[in-house]
Amino acid sequence: MTDLLDALINLPRIWGSQVSPDGKWVAWSWLGVGPAVDVWAAPADASQPPVQLTANHEETVLVSWLPDSSGVIVAQDTGGDERTGLYRVLLSQPGVMTPLTDPHPNYFVRGGEVTPDGRYLVYAANLDLTTGEEIEQVALIRHDLTTGERVELARTIRNGYVIPQISPDGRLILYDRKDRHAAGTQLWLCALDGSGDREIVNVGDDKKAWGGWLPDSRRILLTAEADAHERVGIYDTVSGELRWLIDDPSRSIATVFIHDVPGAKAATVIETQGARSIPSLLDPDTGIETRLPLTAGALIPQAPVSGGRWLATYYSSTQPTDLVLCDPFHPDPQTFISVARVWDKVRLTRDDLTPAEDFRWTSVDGLEIQGWLYRTRTTPARGTILYIHGGPTAHATDSVMAEVQFYASRGFNVLAPNYRGSTGFSLSYRESIKEDGWGGREQDDIAYGAKALIEAGIAEPGKIGVTGTSYGGYSSWHQIVHTPTEWIAAAAPVCGMTDLVVDYETTRPDLRPYSEEMMGGRPDQAPEKYHKASPVNFVQNISGQLLIVQGLNDPNVTPDNVHTVRKALDRHNIEYSVLAFEDEGHGILRPHNLKTLYPALVDFFAAAFGGE
């Protein structure tokens, strides 16, 4: 088991890949190839193997490319507290991290881009430059890399996750604000000197819009919510015209992104159907969209490369995420050329990995719910585990998940449900979680998934458990306090909210509007909703087994959630165990901790189901 555990923990997981402005390199964040997340890069034409740009014991992620393509900006936090410092790393000096901001700030930094002349770094932070204190709002900051001078260009009224984007010519800054409504996001624009700060795109106070610069530094390609679907459009910063390129209520547009490399004439549009990604290419000038053929697994074109080939992201439940060269118009995995060379770092084969099956069931109100089922090859199965994704504004995909693969290898069937509120379907499906607020019918969707597994003969009553991180942890708490043990016999919440009032008061400032959006207001505005949705108020109902997992540096779902619920559990004489990690934040990521966590979870569920 040790060899398999090590192999799964060290499965490379790529995310946040970006192509350099000159189109010659691609960089990404990579987990599983070292003691923590690090940043790697490789020639986009796959002519050389990847280069490790950072080598740390702390999480270090890619933020942006330098405008001359000579290197990257990375962010590093310490111990998972998410209070990151920004660093510059040059391709010519891998491993050398030059600090650009305070390595250990008392505030949260978001984004980080350098102006084309190399003089300024622009980022957002909940920082008052005058007092040096953390604030509830977000300041847009221009940081002179020569003198160290910092200037506040703009400040929001409400907090939010703000990532500023500098126009290609370096004159303007695009950013978003949530000042009007907790559920909405508007696009704003200001000059590099802070002048002309103004709202430019508002599709509704409670609607969201996101955008990115086109290469002409004049137009912005954006996605925006309508009442029941997402639209794709172009905003002209000179004329003020907003023109819709895709406005089809029958489609579920997830995102659109620009190929900001020489010679690129199209943007990638990602549509989702049944939690699968459907890519197409969109010409921003003509509005002509080209649908791309599908292949086994997900293939997401990122940028054109020489010779008519494209750099793309490729993954499935039996294919670790890779960066490949391919022809997206005639995709054939047999002809893909790996840029990241991911299989060089994998000690397993595709046959060692359990494939995901599309599994559907009907929830309490007749709504169809989808999930991914991983069937163990062990006969009979030792039990079944519901693996709940976080968010909730996210979704489980047909991809390699090391934890799920470990459960399947140890004899457990696994279902990863995409409950209402998940992305990957329609806007109305995503928004439907707000009808009840957290702890509503999305929890019925999960419980009815367990019921459906029993009815299908896949699971046995009393031998189903639940786990997940963040909102998956909250859902695990909700299931163990509200669902009969025939359906949910054990729960292992990881960094999950227990008291939504405590969570609101102690979480990162930029996350409070999200709670307000989901719950219909602040705790003082919707006290009954917050009380009803908080598992801490119902722990006396627990009759199943409980293992609490927490990162002690978590700034998102803070340890206060654990302290609060432990008092309630002790008051009602409910038995439980705790597994805490001093060097982790929101989620357990470090390989040496996963070597403890995964076997502990397997042993916990096996014992809860009456096995060895």
Order of alpha helices (4+ residues) and beta strands (2+ residues): alpha-beta-beta-beta-beta-beta-beta-beta-beta-beta-beta-beta-beta-beta-beta-beta-beta-beta-beta-beta-beta-beta-beta-beta-beta-beta-beta-beta-beta-beta-beta-beta-alpha-beta-alpha-alpha-beta-alpha-beta-alpha-alpha-alpha-beta-alpha-beta-alpha
